[in-house]
Amino acid sequence: MSARTRSRPALSRDTHRRTAGILSLTLVAAALLSGCAGAVALDPADDATNPSCADVIVRLPDTVADLAKRETDAQATGAWGNPASVLLRCGVQPYGPTTLPCDNVNGIDWIRDDTDAPMYRFTTFGRTPAVEVVLDSDAVSSSSTLVDLANAISSIPQTQQCLSLDDGTGTSTGTPVPIPAD
């Protein structure tokens, strides 16, 4: 008999079932593992290589607003929750004077942008490089998130602080303006 006409021995039904079962289990395991093991895709900020960002990143907590920290795929970034409900990027462009509100949380001044609510963007004010935090307010509280990040953010020295114009001039504009930090 030539090599072309040789027949393989027939596999038993039990062997087919066992092979199909193993293949099914392998595919299910791969799907489950890929769903929880993937890194959160983020774009690094323009100044992500600033050494001050490295200081922030090594101080990031393992949990923020009771959400577990996730792996990210970009330098000077952080993410928490599954799905990611809190995203952090260090090295973003610092704000100058703005009409957006400024909130002080645990000694950190944050410019609050609610343009895309319920997604809120908070950017540090008076710190270079600036740090940006984007959070889903349907999933987490902004106050607990910013409190949990304060220790890491405070590693960047504050050089200016928010002051609304009505604090300094008696007018009622509510516009944050920079003043030198003490």
C-alpha positions as CSV (number, residue, x, y, z in Angstrom):
1,M,0.0,0.0,0.0
2,S,1.3,3.4,-0.8
3,A,1.5,6.2,1.7
4,R,-1.4,7.9,0.1
5,T,-3.8,5.0,0.5
6,R,-3.0,4.1,4.1
7,S,-5.8,4.7,6.4
8,R,-5.5,5.9,10.0
9,P,-7.0,3.8,12.7
10,A,-10.4,5.0,13.6
11,L,-10.7,7.0,16.9
12,S,-13.2,5.8,19.4
13,R,-16.3,7.9,20.3
14,D,-14.8,8.3,23.8
15,T,-11.6,9.7,22.4
16,H,-13.6,12.2,20.3
17,R,-15.7,13.3,23.3
18,R,-12.6,13.6,25.5
19,T,-10.8,15.7,22.9
20,A,-13.9,17.9,22.3
21,G,-14.3,18.4,26.1
22,I,-10.6,19.4,26.6
23,L,-10.8,21.8,23.7
24,S,-14.0,23.4,25.1
25,L,-12.5,23.8,28.5
26,T,-9.4,25.3,27.0
27,L,-11.4,27.9,25.0
28,V,-13.6,28.8,28.1
29,A,-10.5,29.2,30.3
30,A,-8.8,31.4,27.7
31,A,-11.8,33.6,27.3
32,L,-12.1,34.0,31.1
33,L,-8.5,34.8,31.5
34,S,-8.3,37.3,28.7
35,G,-11.4,39.1,30.1
36,C,-9.7,39.9,33.4
37,A,-6.0,40.1,32.6
38,G,-5.9,42.8,29.9
39,A,-4.2,46.1,30.5
40,V,-6.2,49.3,30.3
41,A,-5.3,51.1,27.1
42,L,-4.4,54.7,27.7
43,D,-2.4,57.4,25.9
44,P,0.5,58.9,27.8
45,A,0.4,62.6,28.4
46,D,2.9,64.9,26.6
47,D,5.1,65.2,29.7
48,A,4.8,61.6,31.0
49,T,8.5,61.2,31.1
50,N,8.9,64.0,33.7
51,P,10.6,62.5,36.8
52,S,7.9,63.9,39.0
53,C,5.4,61.6,37.3
54,A,7.5,58.6,38.3
55,D,7.2,59.9,41.9
56,V,3.4,60.0,41.6
57,I,3.1,56.6,39.9
58,V,5.2,54.7,42.5
59,R,2.9,56.2,45.3
60,L,-0.4,55.3,43.7
61,P,-2.6,53.2,46.0
62,D,-3.8,49.7,45.3
63,T,-7.4,50.8,45.7
64,V,-9.2,54.0,44.9
65,A,-12.8,54.5,46.0
66,D,-12.8,50.7,46.9
67,L,-11.8,49.8,43.3
68,A,-8.8,47.6,42.6
69,K,-5.8,48.9,40.7
70,R,-5.4,47.7,37.1
71,E,-2.4,47.4,34.8
72,T,-2.2,50.1,32.1
73,D,-0.2,50.1,28.8
74,A,1.1,53.7,28.9
75,Q,3.8,55.5,30.9
76,A,2.7,57.6,33.9
77,T,-0.8,56.3,34.0
78,G,-3.1,54.5,36.4
79,A,-6.5,52.8,36.4
80,W,-8.9,51.4,38.9
81,G,-12.0,49.2,38.6
82,N,-13.3,46.6,36.2
83,P,-14.5,48.1,34.0
84,A,-12.0,50.9,34.6
85,S,-14.0,53.7,36.3
86,V,-11.0,55.9,37.4
87,L,-8.2,56.8,35.0
88,L,-5.1,58.8,35.8
89,R,-2.5,60.5,33.6
90,C,0.5,62.4,34.8
91,G,2.2,65.0,32.7
92,V,-0.8,66.8,31.2
93,Q,-0.7,70.5,30.3
94,P,-1.1,72.6,33.5
95,Y,-4.1,75.0,33.6
96,G,-3.7,78.8,33.7
97,P,-6.5,81.0,34.8
98,T,-9.8,79.5,33.9
99,T,-13.6,79.9,34.3
100,L,-13.9,76.2,35.4
101,P,-14.5,75.7,39.1
102,C,-11.6,74.8,41.4
103,D,-12.0,72.5,44.3
104,N,-9.5,71.9,47.1
105,V,-9.6,68.3,48.3
106,N,-7.1,67.4,51.1
107,G,-4.8,70.2,50.1
108,I,-4.8,69.5,46.4
109,D,-6.4,72.1,44.1
110,W,-8.4,70.5,41.3
111,I,-9.9,72.1,38.2
112,R,-13.3,70.3,37.7
113,D,-14.6,69.9,34.1
114,D,-18.1,68.3,34.0
115,T,-18.6,68.9,30.3
116,D,-19.0,65.2,29.6
117,A,-21.0,64.3,32.8
118,P,-21.3,61.7,34.2
119,M,-17.6,61.5,33.2
120,Y,-15.8,64.1,35.2
121,R,-12.2,65.4,34.5
122,F,-10.2,66.7,37.4
123,T,-6.8,68.3,36.7
124,T,-4.4,69.5,39.4
125,F,-3.8,73.2,39.6
126,G,-0.6,74.8,40.6
127,R,1.6,71.7,40.2
128,T,3.9,71.0,37.3
129,P,3.5,68.5,35.7
130,A,-0.2,68.4,36.1
131,V,-2.1,65.2,36.8
132,E,-5.5,64.5,35.2
133,V,-8.1,62.1,36.7
134,V,-11.1,61.1,34.7
135,L,-13.8,59.3,36.6
136,D,-17.3,57.9,36.0
137,S,-19.5,59.5,38.7
138,D,-22.1,56.8,38.2
139,A,-19.6,54.3,39.5
140,V,-17.4,56.2,42.1
141,S,-17.5,59.3,44.2
142,S,-15.2,62.1,43.2
143,S,-14.5,63.1,46.7
144,S,-13.3,59.7,47.8
145,T,-11.4,59.2,44.6
146,L,-9.5,62.5,45.0
147,V,-8.9,61.8,48.7
148,D,-7.4,58.4,47.9
149,L,-5.0,59.9,45.4
150,A,-3.9,62.9,47.5
151,N,-0.8,61.3,49.0
152,A,0.6,60.4,45.5
153,I,-0.3,63.7,44.0
154,S,1.2,65.7,46.9
155,S,4.7,64.4,45.8
156,I,4.6,67.2,43.2
157,P,5.2,70.5,44.9
158,Q,2.5,73.1,44.8
159,T,3.7,76.4,43.3
160,Q,0.3,78.1,42.9
161,Q,-3.2,77.8,44.4
162,C,-6.7,78.6,43.3
163,L,-8.3,81.7,44.5
164,S,-11.6,83.0,43.2
165,L,-11.7,86.6,42.1
166,D,-14.3,87.4,44.7
167,D,-11.8,86.3,47.4
168,G,-9.3,89.0,46.3
169,T,-11.4,91.8,44.8
170,G,-14.8,91.6,46.3
171,T,-16.4,90.8,42.9
172,S,-18.5,87.7,42.4
173,T,-17.1,86.0,39.3
174,G,-16.1,82.7,40.8
175,T,-13.2,82.4,38.4
176,P,-10.2,80.5,39.8
177,V,-7.0,82.5,39.3
178,P,-3.4,81.5,40.3
179,I,-1.7,83.0,43.3
180,P,1.7,82.0,44.6
181,A,1.6,79.3,47.2
182,D,2.9,80.2,50.6
